[in-house]
């Protein structure tokens, strides 16, 4: 089995070997698979660029839907791994696992700079086709994922993410207590996208103020907006209110109609291709859709002063491409630094939800972003470098009550029989 194959091939391989659930756990410098049949795959994972000694990867096959339920855990020093679960298709096994690894690391960075006592993790539900699913199919998918979460003993606590709806979270919550972003009727905070957007706009405004001056920093500025989904649409609204002209690329036809109904052509113009948008001359580029869109191909074409958006993992290679943006004179605000309001909004809701606490955090993203930009300018380095250093240092700080408890939770998972036949990690 090669990682270049479609993930459905991996599911078929697991079914052929009667492996319904399993893991890859990093201990003593080795990535230990739950089954000997997965040894070569474990070796392949360690060679992926995005594997950074992640503490664990857990999976379960959902045969009825030919789906793969996964949970990627990067670091649990600050607390249990927290991050959303997305429903998504991938062309290859490598793309699926690289995305999960990268997203889990991004959540560890995000939770650290957000001063949350949580580690970093991410869930991915792979299915060949994720669009147009009826409610009954979605119900069974998310019910299965909730049961999967319960088996993992809280080492990873999930939340809402791409292609996952509040209704899906209600189903998931009915099967596990290891989740946040649960509906308001159950005492949760529901969809966090409005707060994510407020944080992103706070960072965007800070960058504009840093670049153009404090008085009306966005008035008459041109913003190139990639993606007008839950987060991007709210960023667009705030940008227009601040006096900016927005050019937006968005695939959803229903969103096009909504934009035309709400905004005039002078306020928001639709662009018919992503390539055209990213090559346009403007002041600010705000990516709010897919990751890895800042790369060797796209960066040379950019004609903007600032990049600030809500999409996760915008840089294909964080060190290489942040340096490339710095060399080009583009001010880049790291996504994990400014899109953190979503996880802040829901991470601690088990202690009760207080809206005023979250409102304070909105302002903090703005002031933190200004501080980050000033430090980066003083040292003549990319803000990405400074933000990454902040995250790395904070990730060394163990949870003040539980310490680094994640490995103990994993040991309990294995002792209970998850991922048989390997029932011991002690001598691995």
N, C-alpha and C positions, 0 to 999 in steps of 0.2 A: 504494500500500500504506500503510495507516494502522496506527499502533502499537496501536490499540484492537482490531485483528483478532486472531484466534486464531493462535498460533505456527505451526500447520499451514499457514496462508496464507503465512507467510514462507518455509517450506520449499518450498511450491509455486512461489512467486516465484523462489526461487533455482534450482530445477529448470528452470523455464521459460527462464532466462537461462544455463543450463549452468554455474552457479557451484556447484562442489562443496566449495570451501573458500575462506576469505578472512579479512580482518581489518579492524579500525579502529584506527589507530595515531595517538597524540597527539604531534605534533611542532610546535614553533614556534607554539603557540597554536591549532593547527588539528587536527581529527580527520580523518585521511586514510583513505579507504576503499580496499580492494584493487581494487575494480571501479567504473567510472563509474556503473553502474546502482544502486550503493549510496549515491550522494552525498546524496540526500534523506534516506535513513535515517540517515546519519551526522549530518546536521543535526538530526534528531529526537532522536538520542541525546544530543547536547550540551545539549538543552533539558530533559532529564530532571533532576529535582531531585537524584537520586543520582549524577549524573555530576560528578565532582570532579577533572577533568583526569586521568582514569585513563590509564595509559601504553599500555594496549592491550586489545583484545577480539578473540579469535580464535574461529573456528567451522569446523565441517565438517558437511556433510549426510550422514547415514547412511540412504541410500534404502531399504534392505531393511526397516528398522523405522520409516520415516517419522519419524526422530528427528533432533534437532539436538544436536551435541556442541559445548560452548562452554567457553571459559576466559577469565575476567576478571582482568586484572592492574591493580592500583591503583598500587602504589609498589614500586620495587625498589632504593631507595637503600641499605637495610640488607642487601640480598641478594635472591636469587631469590624470586619470589612463591610463598608456600606457603599452602595451605588445602585443605580437602576437596572432594570431588566428590559432588554429590547427584543422585539420579534423581528427577525431579519433573515433574508436570503443571502447566500454567498456563493461565489463561483468555485471556490476551492477551499480545501481544509486549511491551507496556509492562511488564506484571507480571514477565515472564521477565527482561528486561534490567535493570529496576530492582532486582530481587532479586539478580541477579548482581553488579551494581555496588555495591549496599549491603553485600553479604556480603564482597566483596573489600576494601572499605574497612575493614570490621569486623576482618578478618584482619590488615590492616596495623596497626591500632591494637593488636590483641591481641598480635601478635608483638613489637611495640615495647615494650609495658609488661611483657611476659614476658622482656625482655632477650635475645631471640633474634636472631641475625644472619640474619634472613629478612625479606623484604618481604611484602606482602599480596596474595593472589589467591584465586579461588574457581572451581570447575568446576561446571557444571550440564549434565546430560544431560536434554534435554526429550524427552518421549514423551507422547502423548495419554493413555495409560493405563499407570500404573506398578505397579499392584497385581496380584497373582496371576500374575506372570510365571513360566514354567517355567524350570528351570535352563539348558536349552539356549539359550533366548532371552536370558537374562541373560549367558550365556557370550559370545555374539556381540556384545552391546552393550558389555560391558566390554573385550572384546578390541579392538574398534574404538576405544574411548576410549584404551586403552593405546597403540595405534599413532598416534593423534592426539597424545598427549603426546610421543612420540618425535619427531614432526615439529616440535614447538615448541622443541626444542633446550635444554630446561631453564629457559626463562624463567619457566615456572610448574611447580611441583612439587606433585603432587596427594596426596591422602590420603583416609581414610574419612570419610564424612559421611552425612547423612540418606538412608535407603533403600538404602545401599550396605553390603554384608555383607563379613565377612572372606573368604568364598569368592570374592566379586567382586574383592577386592583381589589375591587370588592370580592370577586371570586377567589383571587389569590389569598386574601385575608381570611376567607372562610376556612382555609386549610392550614394556615400557619400563623404564628404570632411573630415570626421573624421577618417583618416587613414594615415599611413606613409608607407615607403618601396614601393612607387609607381614606375612604370617603368621610366627609364631615359628619355624616349621620352615625358613624362608628367612633367618633371622637378624634378623627385625624385632620389633616390639612388639605387633602385632595390634590388636584393638579397644581404643581409648583411652577408652571411655566411663566405666569405673570410676574413672579418674583425673580425668576431667572432673568427675564427681560429687563426688569428694573435695575438689576445689578449690572447687566451688560451695558445698558444705556448710561449708567453711572460711570462705568469705566470709559466708555466712548466719550462722554462729556468731559471727563478729566483729561483725556488725551488731547481733545480739541482745545481745551483751555490752556493746557501746557504748551501747545503748538501755536495757537492763534491769539491768546490773550483771554483774560477773564470775562470781558464784557461781550455778551452774545456770541459765544465761541462757535455756535452752529448755524447762526443766521446766514442764509444764502450759500451755505456750503453744500457741495454735492456728495451724497452718500450712495455708494453702490452696495445694495443689499442682496446677498445671496440667500434665498430661502425666506419665505413668509409663512412659516408654519406657526405653531403655538408661541414660540419665542420670537421669531423674526417679525411676525406681524405686530407684536407689541413694541418691539424696537422701532419699527417703521412709524407707528403712531406717535411715539414720543419724539422721534426725530422731526417729523412734520410739525408737531406742536412747538418745537424749538426753532422753527424757521428754516429747516433744511429742505433741499430738493432731493427726492429719493428716486433712484433708478433700481428696479427690482427684477431679478430673475426668479421665477417660481413655476413649477411644473403643473400644479393643481389648477385645473380650469375653474373650479368653484371659487378658489381664492381670487382668481382674476376678476370674476364678477363682483366679488365682495369689495375688492380694491376700487374698481370703477364706480361702484355705488357710493363708497365712502369718501374717496379723494378725487380731486380734479386732476387733469393731466399736468397742470403746472406744479402740483404737489408731488404726485407719484406717476412715473412712467414705467411701463412694462418693457422688459428687454427679452428678446426671443431666444437667446442662447447664453449659456454660462460662459463660454469662451469670449463672446462679445462683451459681456458685463465686465469680466476680469481684465479686459484690454482697454476699457474706457478710461478717459482721463477724469479724475475726480479728486476729492479731498480725503474721503474715508471709504475704505472697503470693510464691510461688516459681514463676515461669513456666518450663517446661521443654519447650515444644512449639514452636509457630509464632512468627514474629516479628511486629512491628508491632502487638502487642496492647495497648500503652499509647498511647492516642490520645484524641482529643476526646470520643469516645463512652464509653470505658471509665473514664477517670480520675475523672470526677465521682462514679462509683458506688463507688469503692474505699473500704473501711473497714478499713484496715490501717496499721500503723506502719512496716513495712519491706517492701521488695521486693528479692529476691535470688534469681536463678534462672539456669539454664544455657542457655535459648533465645537464639539470636543475634538481634541487632537488635530488641530488645523495644520500643524507642521508635520510633513512626512518624516523628517529627521529633525528633532528638536534643536540639536546643537548646530548642525550644518545649515539648516534653513533659517534659523533665527539670526545666525551670523550673516547670511546672504541678504536678509532684509536690512540688517544694520548697515552693511556695506553700501546698500542702495539708498540709504538715508530715510528708510521707512520706519516710523515709530510703531512697534508691534507690542500690543498688550496681550499677554498670555491668556488663552481661553480659561484655563483652570483658576486663574486669578480673579477674573471678572464674572464668570458664569456660575459662581459658587452659591448664589442665593437659592437655587432650586433645592440643593441638598440641605442647606441651612434651614430652609423653611420646614422641611419634614423630618430631618434626622432625629431630633429630640422630642418628637410629638408624643412618645410614650410617657413623658413627664407632664403632659398637658400642653395644649397649644395656646400661646399668648401672642396675638398679632402684633402688639406694640414692640415685642422683642425683635421681630423680623424687620419691622420698619426701621429700627436703629441700625440694623445690619446693611440696609440699602445705602445709607449715608456712609457707612464704613467702607464699602467697596469704592466709593468715590474718593474718599480721603486716602485710603490705602494705595489706590492707583496713582494719585498725584505723588505720594511719597516714593513709590516704586520708580516712577519716571524720573524724579529728581535724583535718586541714588544712581540709576543707570546712566544718566547724563553726566553726573560728577565723575563716574568711573569710565565713561566712554565705552560702555558695553551694552549689549541688548538687555531690555527689561526681562526677557525670558531667562537669562543667566542669573540675574538677581533673584527672581521669583523661584527658580529651581533650587537655588542655594537656601532660601528661606524654608522651602518645603522639606528639603533634605535634613536640615537641622531640627525642624519641628518633629519630623518622623522618628527621631532618635529619643524623643521624650515619651516614656512609657505611661500608660494610663495611670492616673494618680491613685486609683483604688485597686484595679485588677492587675496592673502590670501587663506584661506581654502574655496574654492569656490564650491567644489564638491557637498555638501548637497544642495546648492542653485540650481545647475543644476538638481539634482534629483527632487527637488520640482517642477521645471518647467516641467520635464518629466511627473510627475503625474498630474499636472494641465491640461496638454494637453490631458489627457485621456489614457495614456499608462497604461495597466494593470487594466482596469476597473474591478470591480465596486468601489474599494476603492480609492476615489478621494481626500482624505485629510490625511495628516500625522501630522497636527498641534496638534490634541488632542490625538494622539496615545500614 
